[in-house]
Every structure is written in C-alpha cells, then in structure tokens.
Amino acid sequence: MVFTCLLCQEEYCILKNHCPICEKIKRIINVYGKTKTLEILEKVCLRKSEKLQQYKVNDIKKQLDKKDLGDETYIQPSPSNNPNQEMLKELKKKLSS
C-alpha cells in the first residue's frame, strides 16, 4: 500500500513515511547507528537456542515443584507460633465465667 508505514507496514501514514512508534525507532537508529542498534536488539531480545532450552527446562521444573508442594507451602498457624497464646487463654477464661 502507498499510505502504510515503511517500517512496520501496519499503520496508515499520510503525511510521513513512518508511524509515531517507528519514528522513535528511526531516531534511535540515527543516534546509535544501524549496527549498534541491531547488536543491542540481538543481545536483549533474541536468545541463543541453548539458553532458551535451559530456560524452558527450568520453567517446567519450577511448575512441577509447585504442583508437588500444593498447599503445604503456606505457613500453617500452630499454637507454638502464636506469641499471644497466654493472653488468648486468659480472655477465654474471662468470657466463659
């Protein structure tokens, strides 16, 4: 199409060649250069296949561990963990009498 953005080819642009988002990308390329911008994008956005595979394996392990633990991961209140246990006993005695 004649009136689409030259970079993303998704948005319509009548007065300019680039949409507002692609215009920002173009400015970044003008500041840092094409090769440096491409290098940054590859380093930040793209992952090597070994690292991506390891990430997937670790993510699956975490999900399996969470399923095994279930509700036991929550701290269960116990009488020994309650610091105000004595005070509660006294209040119960007062209310019952």
MDAnalysis code that builds the backbone (N, CA, C; Angstrom):
import MDAnalysis as mda
import numpy as np

u = mda.Universe.empty(291, n_residues=97, atom_resindex=np.repeat(np.arange(97), 3), trajectory=True)
u.add_TopologyAttr("name", ["N", "CA", "C"] * 97)
u.add_TopologyAttr("resid", np.arange(1, 98))
u.add_TopologyAttr("resname", ["MET", "VAL", "PHE", "THR", "CYS", "LEU", "LEU", "CYS", "GLN", "GLU", "GLU", "TYR", "CYS", "ILE", "LEU", "LYS", "ASN", "HIS", "CYS", "PRO", "ILE", "CYS", "GLU", "LYS", "ILE", "LYS", "ARG", "ILE", "ILE", "ASN", "VAL", "TYR", "GLY", "LYS", "THR", "LYS", "THR", "LEU", "GLU", "ILE", "LEU", "GLU", "LYS", "VAL", "CYS", "LEU", "ARG", "LYS", "SER", "GLU", "LYS", "LEU", "GLN", "GLN", "TYR", "LYS", "VAL", "ASN", "ASP", "ILE", "LYS", "LYS", "GLN", "LEU", "ASP", "LYS", "LYS", "ASP", "LEU", "GLY", "ASP", "GLU", "THR", "TYR", "ILE", "GLN", "PRO", "SER", "PRO", "SER", "ASN", "ASN", "PRO", "ASN", "GLN", "GLU", "MET", "LEU", "LYS", "GLU", "LEU", "LYS", "LYS", "LYS", "LEU", "SER", "SER"])
u.atoms.positions = np.array([
    [0.844, -1.178, 0.000],
    [0.000, 0.000, 0.000],
    [0.890, 1.242, 0.000],
    [0.362, 2.290, -0.506],
    [1.095, 3.537, -0.634],
    [1.143, 4.296, 0.683],
    [0.097, 4.218, 1.476],
    [-0.013, 5.038, 2.665],
    [0.297, 4.299, 3.963],
    [0.982, 3.188, 3.911],
    [1.343, 2.471, 5.131],
    [2.743, 2.870, 5.570],
    [3.029, 2.632, 6.839],
    [4.350, 2.920, 7.403],
    [5.390, 2.068, 6.688],
    [6.511, 2.671, 6.348],
    [7.541, 1.938, 5.625],
    [8.237, 0.885, 6.481],
    [8.266, 1.072, 7.802],
    [8.978, 0.131, 8.663],
    [8.066, -1.016, 9.115],
    [6.975, -0.715, 9.756],
    [6.109, -1.781, 10.280],
    [5.064, -2.247, 9.275],
    [4.723, -1.435, 8.337],
    [3.741, -1.722, 7.287],
    [2.381, -2.110, 7.863],
    [2.045, -1.544, 9.036],
    [0.759, -1.850, 9.665],
    [-0.137, -0.624, 9.767],
    [0.433, 0.517, 10.126],
    [-0.376, 1.712, 10.340],
    [-0.356, 2.602, 9.097],
    [-1.452, 3.318, 8.942],
    [-1.548, 4.241, 7.819],
    [-0.866, 5.551, 8.162],
    [-0.080, 6.044, 7.227],
    [0.621, 7.320, 7.372],
    [0.410, 8.119, 6.094],
    [-0.189, 9.275, 6.244],
    [-0.478, 10.076, 5.063],
    [0.591, 11.131, 4.845],
    [0.983, 11.854, 5.893],
    [1.923, 12.957, 5.734],
    [3.378, 12.539, 5.917],
    [3.632, 11.412, 6.606],
    [5.007, 10.967, 6.868],
    [5.202, 9.553, 6.352],
    [6.450, 9.136, 6.297],
    [6.750, 7.776, 5.858],
    [6.642, 6.751, 6.979],
    [6.731, 7.215, 8.250],
    [6.735, 6.306, 9.395],
    [5.645, 6.701, 10.382],
    [5.087, 5.684, 11.077],
    [4.120, 5.942, 12.138],
    [4.877, 6.482, 13.359],
    [4.188, 6.992, 14.391],
    [4.881, 7.584, 15.548],
    [5.849, 6.630, 16.260],
    [5.487, 5.364, 16.398],
    [6.370, 4.408, 17.072],
    [7.616, 4.143, 16.223],
    [7.410, 3.936, 14.944],
    [8.552, 3.677, 14.060],
    [9.427, 4.918, 13.904],
    [8.828, 6.080, 14.059],
    [9.607, 7.322, 14.031],
    [10.584, 7.361, 15.204],
    [10.140, 6.892, 16.380],
    [11.036, 6.814, 17.544],
    [12.163, 5.809, 17.288],
    [11.801, 4.679, 16.685],
    [12.825, 3.671, 16.357],
    [13.830, 4.256, 15.371],
    [13.349, 4.990, 14.423],
    [14.229, 5.619, 13.426],
    [15.187, 6.609, 14.096],
    [14.687, 7.366, 15.081],
    [15.550, 8.312, 15.803],
    [16.644, 7.581, 16.584],
    [16.278, 6.460, 17.208],
    [17.271, 5.673, 17.943],
    [18.343, 5.166, 16.989],
    [17.936, 4.709, 15.815],
    [18.901, 4.242, 14.812],
    [19.798, 5.391, 14.373],
    [19.237, 6.587, 14.233],
    [20.045, 7.742, 13.841],
    [21.066, 8.106, 14.910],
    [20.713, 7.912, 16.187],
    [21.621, 8.268, 17.276],
    [22.720, 7.221, 17.437],
    [22.329, 5.947, 17.515],
    [23.292, 4.893, 17.822],
    [23.871, 4.197, 16.598],
    [23.255, 4.352, 15.452],
    [23.720, 3.685, 14.241],
    [23.027, 2.348, 14.051],
    [23.011, 1.892, 12.800],
    [22.306, 0.649, 12.480],
    [22.940, -0.562, 13.145],
    [24.257, -0.663, 13.069],
    [24.920, -1.868, 13.585],
    [24.817, -1.961, 15.099],
    [25.000, -0.836, 15.799],
    [24.914, -0.837, 17.260],
    [23.482, -1.140, 17.702],
    [22.483, -0.574, 17.032],
    [21.093, -0.834, 17.369],
    [20.750, -2.301, 17.132],
    [21.195, -2.857, 16.030],
    [20.958, -4.272, 15.753],
    [21.656, -5.154, 16.777],
    [22.859, -4.788, 17.172],
    [23.602, -5.534, 18.186],
    [22.853, -5.533, 19.524],
    [22.340, -4.373, 19.908],
    [21.585, -4.257, 21.159],
    [20.309, -5.099, 21.091],
    [19.597, -5.026, 19.982],
    [18.367, -5.797, 19.833],
    [18.640, -7.294, 19.889],
    [19.701, -7.738, 19.237],
    [20.031, -9.162, 19.267],
    [20.428, -9.615, 20.663],
    [21.160, -8.770, 21.384],
    [21.605, -9.132, 22.725],
    [20.434, -9.176, 23.705],
    [19.510, -8.228, 23.592],
    [18.423, -8.105, 24.558],
    [17.211, -8.961, 24.171],
    [16.835, -8.933, 22.918],
    [15.578, -9.562, 22.504],
    [15.717, -11.019, 22.070],
    [16.819, -11.372, 21.474],
    [16.986, -12.728, 20.966],
    [17.806, -13.564, 21.932],
    [17.420, -14.812, 22.079],
    [18.152, -15.721, 22.951],
    [18.785, -16.808, 22.103],
    [19.904, -17.291, 22.558],
    [20.515, -18.423, 21.880],
    [19.706, -19.667, 22.195],
    [19.725, -20.611, 21.301],
    [18.864, -21.782, 21.450],
    [19.187, -22.584, 22.711],
    [20.480, -22.661, 23.114],
    [20.830, -23.415, 24.326],
    [20.252, -22.735, 25.565],
    [20.383, -21.422, 25.633],
    [19.855, -20.686, 26.780],
    [18.340, -20.768, 26.821],
    [17.693, -20.690, 25.666],
    [16.247, -20.776, 25.613],
    [15.785, -22.158, 26.052],
    [16.486, -23.193, 25.619],
    [16.136, -24.552, 26.017],
    [16.300, -24.726, 27.522],
    [17.398, -24.207, 28.076],
    [17.631, -24.309, 29.520],
    [16.563, -23.536, 30.294],
    [16.163, -22.384, 29.770],
    [15.113, -21.598, 30.410],
    [13.814, -22.394, 30.449],
    [13.463, -23.048, 29.344],
    [12.243, -23.843, 29.293],
    [12.303, -25.000, 30.281],
    [13.450, -25.665, 30.372],
    [13.609, -26.788, 31.296],
    [13.455, -26.307, 32.733],
    [14.095, -25.181, 33.073],
    [13.985, -24.643, 34.431],
    [12.554, -24.229, 34.752],
    [11.854, -23.656, 33.777],
    [10.478, -23.237, 33.988],
    [9.582, -24.445, 34.239],
    [9.788, -25.514, 33.500],
    [8.999, -26.732, 33.697],
    [9.287, -27.332, 35.062],
    [10.559, -27.333, 35.476],
    [10.912, -27.855, 36.803],
    [10.231, -27.060, 37.907],
    [10.198, -25.741, 37.765],
    [9.545, -24.904, 38.769],
    [8.055, -25.215, 38.851],
    [7.415, -25.399, 37.698],
    [5.992, -25.706, 37.689],
    [5.727, -27.057, 38.345],
    [6.580, -28.039, 38.086],
    [6.409, -29.351, 38.707],
    [6.621, -29.286, 40.210],
    [7.598, -28.501, 40.639],
    [7.848, -28.346, 42.072],
    [6.654, -27.696, 42.768],
    [6.045, -26.718, 42.134],
    [4.891, -26.048, 42.720],
    [3.720, -27.009, 42.842],
    [3.536, -27.876, 41.858],
    [2.442, -28.831, 41.904],
    [2.660, -29.844, 43.021],
    [3.913, -30.244, 43.249],
    [4.207, -31.219, 44.292],
    [3.955, -30.641, 45.679],
    [4.270, -29.367, 45.865],
    [4.149, -28.764, 47.183],
    [2.696, -28.518, 47.569],
    [1.896, -28.085, 46.645],
    [0.489, -27.837, 46.926],
    [0.301, -26.783, 47.999],
    [-0.629, -27.033, 48.904],
    [-0.952, -26.075, 49.955],
    [0.026, -26.133, 51.116],
    [0.939, -27.073, 51.113],
    [1.896, -27.189, 52.202],
    [2.896, -26.038, 52.216],
    [2.925, -25.244, 51.146],
    [3.860, -24.126, 51.095],
    [3.429, -22.989, 52.007],
    [2.154, -22.953, 52.356],
    [1.679, -21.893, 53.236],
    [2.059, -22.210, 54.681],
    [2.308, -21.177, 55.446],
    [2.647, -21.351, 56.855],
    [1.366, -21.674, 57.606],
    [1.356, -22.805, 58.232],
    [0.194, -23.223, 58.999],
    [0.313, -22.657, 60.412],
    [-0.714, -21.986, 60.884],
    [-0.638, -21.459, 62.245],
    [-0.654, -22.610, 63.255],
    [0.220, -22.527, 64.189],
    [0.255, -23.538, 65.242],
    [0.290, -22.821, 66.587],
    [-0.135, -23.487, 67.641],
    [-0.157, -22.834, 68.954],
    [1.223, -22.372, 69.407],
    [2.254, -23.081, 69.016],
    [3.593, -22.681, 69.458],
    [4.074, -21.421, 68.758],
    [3.531, -21.129, 67.570],
    [3.936, -19.932, 66.826],
    [3.179, -18.692, 67.273],
    [2.132, -18.840, 68.055],
    [1.298, -17.713, 68.447],
    [1.885, -17.053, 69.699],
    [2.411, -15.839, 69.594],
    [3.020, -15.184, 70.759],
    [1.994, -14.747, 71.807],
    [0.741, -14.585, 71.400],
    [-0.288, -14.105, 72.328],
    [-1.143, -15.253, 72.862],
    [-0.596, -16.423, 72.905],
    [-1.350, -17.593, 73.328],
    [-1.844, -17.464, 74.771],
    [-0.993, -16.983, 75.645],
    [-1.380, -16.825, 77.052],
    [-2.506, -15.809, 77.203],
    [-2.415, -14.724, 76.453],
    [-3.434, -13.691, 76.525],
    [-4.773, -14.231, 76.026],
    [-4.747, -15.044, 74.985],
    [-5.974, -15.631, 74.469],
    [-6.605, -16.581, 75.480],
    [-5.789, -17.342, 76.164],
    [-6.301, -18.252, 77.190],
    [-6.991, -17.476, 78.306],
    [-6.384, -16.375, 78.735],
    [-6.967, -15.550, 79.792],
    [-8.303, -14.957, 79.350],
    [-8.371, -14.478, 78.115],
    [-9.609, -13.905, 77.608],
    [-10.717, -14.958, 77.511],
    [-10.346, -16.167, 77.101],
    [-11.336, -17.241, 77.032],
    [-11.870, -17.563, 78.424],
    [-11.010, -17.561, 79.425],
    [-11.424, -17.841, 80.803],
    [-12.389, -16.756, 81.284],
    [-12.064, -15.523, 80.991],
    [-12.911, -14.414, 81.420],
    [-14.270, -14.455, 80.745],
    [-14.270, -14.815, 79.450],
    [-15.540, -14.856, 78.735],
    [-16.401, -16.032, 79.174],
    [-15.774, -17.140, 79.502],
    [-16.535, -18.318, 79.895],
    [-17.105, -18.183, 81.310],
    [-16.512, -17.364, 82.159],
    [-17.017, -17.251, 83.529],
    [-18.040, -16.160, 83.698],
])
